[in-house]
């Protein structure tokens, strides 16, 4: 009988650990969407990463003519992993 009770306690502890890990991962990975009022950009922010779909009013740096910045960017732990943004004429 002692063995059966001991196994139940170990299984119960394992279940609790897995549930806690699942909650922590959910908090770290589930993003909060934010729509920016800069032309229609969408940013998805979570604790571990930030992803953005750009549609932003901007200027060409050389001529200062109006432009639109479009594309996608991904930052993981504060470091840019993907930056596929470009300028196009409006």
QUIPE-V573447 format. One record per run of one state. SS is the DSSP state (H for helix, E for strand, C for the rest). FROM is the first residue (numbers start at 1). TO is the last residue. Records with the same first field share a line. If there is no record, write none. Layout:
BEGIN
SS: FROM-TO ; FROM-TO
END
This chain:
BEGIN
C: 1-1 ; 30-31 ; 36-41 ; 46-48 ; 60-65 ; 77-78 ; 89-90
H: 2-29
E: 32-35 ; 42-45 ; 49-59 ; 66-76 ; 79-88
END
